[in-house]
Amino acid sequence: MNGMTVRRLALGIATATALTGLAACGSSGGSDDDKGSSDSKGKGGLDVSPIAALRQIESTTDKADSAKVESETTMGSAMSMKAKGSLGWADGLTGTMTITYTGGQMAETMRQTGSTSMEARYLPDAYYAKMGDRFAAQVGGKHWVKYAYDDLERIGGGSGAYMKDAMQNSTPHQSVKMLLASGDVKKVGREEVRGVNTTHYSGTVDVAELAEKSSGLSASQLADMKKQLEQAGVTTETVDIWVNDENLLVKKVEKGQMKTGELSATAYYSDYGTPVSAEKPPASDTADFRDLMNRQPTT
């Protein structure tokens, strides 16, 4: 594994690990003043129930503070992966997930490290990815890579800034906020999910429009992010959620299209209130992503 491969792998892991957190907890959503509440009112209040229900679901899930999570994410031909662990959101995104790459270019790259699975730890200011021995041998014997959220913005432009914003504000109820912000939400009906009786809601979200309304990015960052979305072929996403009788999220599915294929993220939630802990890896065993990106490639 040469220096160029180390840099490419570190960059790929940056995106993949961030996407795992976002898949589990949803992209940054809208505010309490989103247009869904006004657009969805019907005669006699008969059609207001989905919006009222979603607002209750948003509040209840937010207050639960933590949950066990299982997720699957696919980004066209670039990567597909599964993740499992526990996440908390009481004070920024925290927790630990085991990520396994199951296909795409990223899985092939990960095989060069000797393993297609890794541990990811999420803390309020950064996330950490544990790599294999082959990778460590190229970076001074260090097995962990630290990705500070500020560095995501530096290397990713507008989309990196949006990812940073979303990671620092990610909670499962963000997918509920996305539906409220969309102005296009409907109650599909009652369905069973993993043995749990749930209510299914669905809607369509304009990704760039949602970011413009809710992310707090500057005009130049938004313009850069929209350009990157257009280049990737991402315009809208469908968002579906399933909620139990305690108004807690049980399942979430986000789907869209990219130029390289389907974009999809599915997450399951259980054991709300579960204890969550995530510690920073030892500094002596941790490489900084920023330093890795500044390495000179070798052949």
C-alpha beads as a LAMMPS data file, in Angstrom:
LAMMPS data file: protein, C-alpha beads

299 atoms
298 bonds

1 atom types
1 bond types

-500.0 500.0 xlo xhi
-500.0 500.0 ylo yhi
-500.0 500.0 zlo zhi

Masses

1 110.0

Atoms # bond

1 1 1 0.000 0.000 0.000
2 1 1 1.666 3.256 -1.127
3 1 1 1.154 6.846 -0.007
4 1 1 -1.417 7.568 -2.709
5 1 1 -3.479 4.564 -1.604
6 1 1 -3.298 5.725 2.034
7 1 1 -4.597 9.169 1.059
8 1 1 -7.339 7.746 -1.161
9 1 1 -8.419 5.297 1.528
10 1 1 -8.392 7.967 4.231
11 1 1 -10.564 10.203 2.040
12 1 1 -12.948 7.348 1.249
13 1 1 -13.259 6.461 4.927
14 1 1 -13.957 10.123 5.720
15 1 1 -16.994 10.062 3.463
16 1 1 -18.152 6.569 4.353
17 1 1 -17.953 6.982 8.125
18 1 1 -19.725 10.320 7.979
19 1 1 -22.412 8.811 5.760
20 1 1 -22.900 5.994 8.264
21 1 1 -23.614 8.544 10.976
22 1 1 -25.954 10.440 8.690
23 1 1 -27.701 7.275 7.528
24 1 1 -28.297 6.275 11.117
25 1 1 -29.414 9.673 12.305
26 1 1 -30.661 11.541 9.248
27 1 1 -29.483 14.642 7.448
28 1 1 -29.915 18.060 8.954
29 1 1 -33.583 18.927 8.904
30 1 1 -35.761 22.012 8.962
31 1 1 -36.960 24.253 11.758
32 1 1 -40.187 24.319 13.702
33 1 1 -41.493 26.885 11.246
34 1 1 -41.271 24.581 8.226
35 1 1 -44.007 24.926 5.656
36 1 1 -45.445 21.450 6.162
37 1 1 -47.766 22.581 8.942
38 1 1 -49.508 25.152 6.803
39 1 1 -49.516 23.250 3.530
40 1 1 -51.092 20.144 5.030
41 1 1 -54.169 21.571 6.731
42 1 1 -57.439 20.304 5.343
43 1 1 -61.097 21.157 5.785
44 1 1 -62.290 20.664 9.329
45 1 1 -58.751 19.673 10.357
46 1 1 -59.216 16.183 8.903
47 1 1 -55.855 16.272 7.108
48 1 1 -53.829 17.881 9.889
49 1 1 -53.334 14.613 11.783
50 1 1 -50.195 13.451 9.901
51 1 1 -48.466 16.771 10.613
52 1 1 -49.575 16.782 14.241
53 1 1 -48.387 13.189 14.582
54 1 1 -45.008 13.973 13.023
55 1 1 -44.444 16.873 15.396
56 1 1 -45.148 14.592 18.353
57 1 1 -42.836 11.917 16.899
58 1 1 -40.099 14.514 16.414
59 1 1 -40.327 15.619 20.046
60 1 1 -40.548 12.131 21.543
61 1 1 -37.652 10.694 19.548
62 1 1 -35.485 13.735 20.272
63 1 1 -36.052 13.385 24.032
64 1 1 -35.188 9.668 24.017
65 1 1 -31.491 10.677 23.743
66 1 1 -30.109 7.328 22.495
67 1 1 -30.903 4.053 20.730
68 1 1 -29.431 0.927 19.206
69 1 1 -29.095 1.317 15.448
70 1 1 -28.685 -0.961 12.438
71 1 1 -28.254 0.591 9.004
72 1 1 -27.502 -0.241 5.375
73 1 1 -26.272 2.343 2.874
74 1 1 -25.638 2.160 -0.871
75 1 1 -24.094 4.870 -3.053
76 1 1 -24.299 3.596 -6.608
77 1 1 -21.180 1.721 -7.658
78 1 1 -19.008 3.616 -5.159
79 1 1 -19.882 1.680 -2.024
80 1 1 -22.367 -0.334 -0.063
81 1 1 -22.060 -0.958 3.668
82 1 1 -23.783 -2.158 6.814
83 1 1 -23.424 -0.714 10.300
84 1 1 -24.516 -1.717 13.785
85 1 1 -24.087 -0.144 17.204
86 1 1 -25.470 2.423 19.638
87 1 1 -25.728 6.183 19.192
88 1 1 -26.669 9.054 21.482
89 1 1 -27.703 12.594 20.564
90 1 1 -28.291 14.389 23.883
91 1 1 -25.232 16.610 23.362
92 1 1 -24.023 16.130 19.810
93 1 1 -23.672 12.790 18.047
94 1 1 -21.839 10.192 20.177
95 1 1 -21.506 6.424 20.062
96 1 1 -19.788 3.448 18.493
97 1 1 -20.653 1.589 15.280
98 1 1 -19.142 -1.413 13.532
99 1 1 -19.082 -0.758 9.782
100 1 1 -18.745 -3.526 7.185
101 1 1 -18.221 -2.716 3.516
102 1 1 -20.182 -5.186 1.412
103 1 1 -19.597 -3.970 -2.134
104 1 1 -18.501 -1.273 -4.549
105 1 1 -15.168 0.415 -5.043
106 1 1 -14.777 1.151 -1.336
107 1 1 -14.955 -2.528 -0.374
108 1 1 -12.195 -3.296 -2.875
109 1 1 -10.031 -0.520 -1.441
110 1 1 -10.669 -1.704 2.126
111 1 1 -9.502 -5.203 1.232
112 1 1 -6.042 -3.715 0.746
113 1 1 -5.975 -3.015 4.497
114 1 1 -6.658 -6.672 5.255
115 1 1 -10.254 -6.218 6.424
116 1 1 -13.581 -4.930 5.109
117 1 1 -14.854 -4.090 8.621
118 1 1 -13.855 -1.343 11.017
119 1 1 -14.940 0.329 14.240
120 1 1 -16.129 3.929 14.156
121 1 1 -16.423 6.175 17.210
122 1 1 -18.453 9.368 17.057
123 1 1 -17.764 12.283 19.398
124 1 1 -19.143 15.854 19.349
125 1 1 -16.100 17.382 17.598
126 1 1 -14.783 14.488 15.505
127 1 1 -15.171 10.859 14.567
128 1 1 -12.548 8.119 14.581
129 1 1 -12.066 5.096 12.315
130 1 1 -10.029 2.043 13.317
131 1 1 -8.035 0.600 10.439
132 1 1 -6.193 -2.673 9.861
133 1 1 -2.540 -3.520 10.463
134 1 1 -1.573 -2.993 6.812
135 1 1 -2.857 0.564 6.943
136 1 1 -1.144 1.164 10.294
137 1 1 2.171 0.012 8.868
138 1 1 2.011 2.937 6.412
139 1 1 1.253 5.611 9.026
140 1 1 3.772 4.994 11.773
141 1 1 1.981 2.042 13.332
142 1 1 -1.161 4.018 14.172
143 1 1 -4.466 2.155 13.830
144 1 1 -6.950 5.018 14.312
145 1 1 -7.667 7.982 12.039
146 1 1 -9.196 11.123 13.515
147 1 1 -11.581 13.140 11.327
148 1 1 -12.266 16.545 12.861
149 1 1 -15.550 17.979 11.589
150 1 1 -13.796 21.233 10.708
151 1 1 -11.578 19.290 8.301
152 1 1 -14.633 17.961 6.430
153 1 1 -15.431 21.504 5.401
154 1 1 -11.846 22.177 4.374
155 1 1 -11.525 19.172 2.046
156 1 1 -15.128 18.934 0.830
157 1 1 -16.094 22.491 -0.052
158 1 1 -19.845 23.119 0.076
159 1 1 -20.773 19.463 0.479
160 1 1 -18.143 19.074 3.191
161 1 1 -19.528 22.079 5.026
162 1 1 -23.022 20.607 4.805
163 1 1 -21.753 17.244 6.045
164 1 1 -20.038 18.951 8.978
165 1 1 -23.228 20.824 9.830
166 1 1 -25.316 17.678 9.532
167 1 1 -22.949 15.517 11.591
168 1 1 -22.902 18.017 14.434
169 1 1 -26.709 18.198 14.448
170 1 1 -27.625 14.613 13.571
171 1 1 -30.385 12.847 15.484
172 1 1 -32.892 10.223 14.323
173 1 1 -35.706 12.746 14.453
174 1 1 -34.020 14.768 11.678
175 1 1 -35.720 12.474 9.167
176 1 1 -39.036 13.540 10.699
177 1 1 -37.992 17.171 10.298
178 1 1 -37.158 16.467 6.662
179 1 1 -40.710 15.277 6.068
180 1 1 -42.157 18.307 7.837
181 1 1 -39.918 20.596 5.775
182 1 1 -40.833 18.970 2.490
183 1 1 -44.467 20.093 2.452
184 1 1 -45.158 16.738 0.773
185 1 1 -45.983 14.189 3.459
186 1 1 -48.714 11.587 3.692
187 1 1 -49.791 8.847 6.048
188 1 1 -49.442 5.539 4.209
189 1 1 -51.053 3.301 6.831
190 1 1 -50.391 0.672 9.489
191 1 1 -47.586 -1.853 8.907
192 1 1 -45.553 -4.331 10.947
193 1 1 -41.774 -3.845 11.169
194 1 1 -39.738 -6.570 12.843
195 1 1 -42.728 -7.646 14.866
196 1 1 -43.631 -4.099 15.949
197 1 1 -46.908 -2.424 14.945
198 1 1 -46.104 0.880 13.268
199 1 1 -47.567 3.761 11.278
200 1 1 -45.885 4.504 7.946
201 1 1 -45.381 8.091 6.662
202 1 1 -43.817 9.102 3.336
203 1 1 -42.709 12.225 1.487
204 1 1 -40.316 13.695 -1.114
205 1 1 -37.519 16.139 -0.279
206 1 1 -35.630 18.532 -2.561
207 1 1 -32.116 18.045 -1.188
208 1 1 -30.633 21.401 -2.211
209 1 1 -33.727 23.340 -1.139
210 1 1 -33.706 21.643 2.268
211 1 1 -30.031 22.497 2.777
212 1 1 -30.671 26.110 1.828
213 1 1 -33.468 26.419 4.373
214 1 1 -31.930 24.575 7.284
215 1 1 -28.164 24.185 7.184
216 1 1 -26.910 27.689 7.971
217 1 1 -24.296 27.527 5.194
218 1 1 -23.011 30.661 3.469
219 1 1 -24.153 31.567 -0.043
220 1 1 -20.849 30.429 -1.561
221 1 1 -20.943 27.126 0.350
222 1 1 -24.508 26.484 -0.804
223 1 1 -23.607 27.260 -4.412
224 1 1 -20.645 24.884 -4.222
225 1 1 -22.761 22.153 -2.627
226 1 1 -25.522 22.515 -5.263
227 1 1 -22.916 22.232 -8.034
228 1 1 -21.547 19.047 -6.470
229 1 1 -25.055 17.619 -6.092
230 1 1 -25.796 18.363 -9.748
231 1 1 -22.549 16.699 -10.826
232 1 1 -23.483 13.623 -8.785
233 1 1 -27.002 13.648 -10.235
234 1 1 -28.683 13.996 -6.828
235 1 1 -31.807 16.197 -6.828
236 1 1 -34.603 14.720 -4.707
237 1 1 -34.969 11.984 -2.105
238 1 1 -37.976 10.033 -0.943
239 1 1 -38.148 9.696 2.838
240 1 1 -40.208 7.009 4.557
241 1 1 -40.484 6.490 8.300
242 1 1 -42.223 3.900 10.462
243 1 1 -43.223 4.874 13.994
244 1 1 -44.409 2.732 16.919
245 1 1 -47.339 3.408 19.260
246 1 1 -45.010 5.288 21.657
247 1 1 -44.260 7.830 18.906
248 1 1 -40.695 6.559 18.505
249 1 1 -38.989 5.974 15.182
250 1 1 -38.608 2.266 14.338
251 1 1 -37.387 2.439 10.736
252 1 1 -36.267 5.048 8.229
253 1 1 -35.602 4.751 4.488
254 1 1 -34.139 7.489 2.273
255 1 1 -33.803 6.859 -1.472
256 1 1 -32.602 8.829 -4.467
257 1 1 -30.694 8.484 -7.722
258 1 1 -27.077 9.262 -8.566
259 1 1 -25.313 9.147 -11.911
260 1 1 -23.512 6.028 -10.681
261 1 1 -26.718 4.293 -9.530
262 1 1 -29.105 4.184 -6.609
263 1 1 -28.576 6.135 -3.400
264 1 1 -30.323 4.505 -0.455
265 1 1 -30.057 4.493 3.328
266 1 1 -32.128 2.302 5.641
267 1 1 -31.928 2.393 9.440
268 1 1 -33.678 0.475 12.228
269 1 1 -33.960 1.784 15.801
270 1 1 -34.580 -0.090 19.050
271 1 1 -33.840 0.028 22.801
272 1 1 -34.307 3.768 23.166
273 1 1 -32.498 5.163 26.206
274 1 1 -29.741 2.539 25.990
275 1 1 -26.432 3.574 27.635
276 1 1 -23.954 4.982 25.106
277 1 1 -20.261 5.680 25.510
278 1 1 -17.451 6.543 23.134
279 1 1 -13.909 7.360 24.180
280 1 1 -11.164 9.002 22.189
281 1 1 -8.596 6.409 21.116
282 1 1 -5.073 6.818 22.556
283 1 1 -3.260 9.714 20.924
284 1 1 -0.209 7.494 20.442
285 1 1 -2.294 5.178 18.243
286 1 1 -4.117 7.911 16.287
287 1 1 -3.227 9.596 13.001
288 1 1 -4.851 12.874 11.988
289 1 1 -6.752 12.904 8.704
290 1 1 -5.458 16.374 7.883
291 1 1 -1.864 15.164 8.185
292 1 1 -2.582 12.121 6.012
293 1 1 -4.001 14.333 3.264
294 1 1 -0.826 16.418 3.337
295 1 1 1.407 13.375 2.830
296 1 1 3.385 13.264 -0.371
297 1 1 2.384 10.274 -2.554
298 1 1 4.991 7.574 -3.015
299 1 1 5.249 4.836 -5.596

Bonds

1 1 1 2
2 1 2 3
3 1 3 4
4 1 4 5
5 1 5 6
6 1 6 7
7 1 7 8
8 1 8 9
9 1 9 10
10 1 10 11
11 1 11 12
12 1 12 13
13 1 13 14
14 1 14 15
15 1 15 16
16 1 16 17
17 1 17 18
18 1 18 19
19 1 19 20
20 1 20 21
21 1 21 22
22 1 22 23
23 1 23 24
24 1 24 25
25 1 25 26
26 1 26 27
27 1 27 28
28 1 28 29
29 1 29 30
30 1 30 31
31 1 31 32
32 1 32 33
33 1 33 34
34 1 34 35
35 1 35 36
36 1 36 37
37 1 37 38
38 1 38 39
39 1 39 40
40 1 40 41
41 1 41 42
42 1 42 43
43 1 43 44
44 1 44 45
45 1 45 46
46 1 46 47
47 1 47 48
48 1 48 49
49 1 49 50
50 1 50 51
51 1 51 52
52 1 52 53
53 1 53 54
54 1 54 55
55 1 55 56
56 1 56 57
57 1 57 58
58 1 58 59
59 1 59 60
60 1 60 61
61 1 61 62
62 1 62 63
63 1 63 64
64 1 64 65
65 1 65 66
66 1 66 67
67 1 67 68
68 1 68 69
69 1 69 70
70 1 70 71
71 1 71 72
72 1 72 73
73 1 73 74
74 1 74 75
75 1 75 76
76 1 76 77
77 1 77 78
78 1 78 79
79 1 79 80
80 1 80 81
81 1 81 82
82 1 82 83
83 1 83 84
84 1 84 85
85 1 85 86
86 1 86 87
87 1 87 88
88 1 88 89
89 1 89 90
90 1 90 91
91 1 91 92
92 1 92 93
93 1 93 94
94 1 94 95
95 1 95 96
96 1 96 97
97 1 97 98
98 1 98 99
99 1 99 100
100 1 100 101
101 1 101 102
102 1 102 103
103 1 103 104
104 1 104 105
105 1 105 106
106 1 106 107
107 1 107 108
108 1 108 109
109 1 109 110
110 1 110 111
111 1 111 112
112 1 112 113
113 1 113 114
114 1 114 115
115 1 115 116
116 1 116 117
117 1 117 118
118 1 118 119
119 1 119 120
120 1 120 121
121 1 121 122
122 1 122 123
123 1 123 124
124 1 124 125
125 1 125 126
126 1 126 127
127 1 127 128
128 1 128 129
129 1 129 130
130 1 130 131
131 1 131 132
132 1 132 133
133 1 133 134
134 1 134 135
135 1 135 136
136 1 136 137
137 1 137 138
138 1 138 139
139 1 139 140
140 1 140 141
141 1 141 142
142 1 142 143
143 1 143 144
144 1 144 145
145 1 145 146
146 1 146 147
147 1 147 148
148 1 148 149
149 1 149 150
150 1 150 151
151 1 151 152
152 1 152 153
153 1 153 154
154 1 154 155
155 1 155 156
156 1 156 157
157 1 157 158
158 1 158 159
159 1 159 160
160 1 160 161
161 1 161 162
162 1 162 163
163 1 163 164
164 1 164 165
165 1 165 166
166 1 166 167
167 1 167 168
168 1 168 169
169 1 169 170
170 1 170 171
171 1 171 172
172 1 172 173
173 1 173 174
174 1 174 175
175 1 175 176
176 1 176 177
177 1 177 178
178 1 178 179
179 1 179 180
180 1 180 181
181 1 181 182
182 1 182 183
183 1 183 184
184 1 184 185
185 1 185 186
186 1 186 187
187 1 187 188
188 1 188 189
189 1 189 190
190 1 190 191
191 1 191 192
192 1 192 193
193 1 193 194
194 1 194 195
195 1 195 196
196 1 196 197
197 1 197 198
198 1 198 199
199 1 199 200
200 1 200 201
201 1 201 202
202 1 202 203
203 1 203 204
204 1 204 205
205 1 205 206
206 1 206 207
207 1 207 208
208 1 208 209
209 1 209 210
210 1 210 211
211 1 211 212
212 1 212 213
213 1 213 214
214 1 214 215
215 1 215 216
216 1 216 217
217 1 217 218
218 1 218 219
219 1 219 220
220 1 220 221
221 1 221 222
222 1 222 223
223 1 223 224
224 1 224 225
225 1 225 226
226 1 226 227
227 1 227 228
228 1 228 229
229 1 229 230
230 1 230 231
231 1 231 232
232 1 232 233
233 1 233 234
234 1 234 235
235 1 235 236
236 1 236 237
237 1 237 238
238 1 238 239
239 1 239 240
240 1 240 241
241 1 241 242
242 1 242 243
243 1 243 244
244 1 244 245
245 1 245 246
246 1 246 247
247 1 247 248
248 1 248 249
249 1 249 250
250 1 250 251
251 1 251 252
252 1 252 253
253 1 253 254
254 1 254 255
255 1 255 256
256 1 256 257
257 1 257 258
258 1 258 259
259 1 259 260
260 1 260 261
261 1 261 262
262 1 262 263
263 1 263 264
264 1 264 265
265 1 265 266
266 1 266 267
267 1 267 268
268 1 268 269
269 1 269 270
270 1 270 271
271 1 271 272
272 1 272 273
273 1 273 274
274 1 274 275
275 1 275 276
276 1 276 277
277 1 277 278
278 1 278 279
279 1 279 280
280 1 280 281
281 1 281 282
282 1 282 283
283 1 283 284
284 1 284 285
285 1 285 286
286 1 286 287
287 1 287 288
288 1 288 289
289 1 289 290
290 1 290 291
291 1 291 292
292 1 292 293
293 1 293 294
294 1 294 295
295 1 295 296
296 1 296 297
297 1 297 298
298 1 298 299
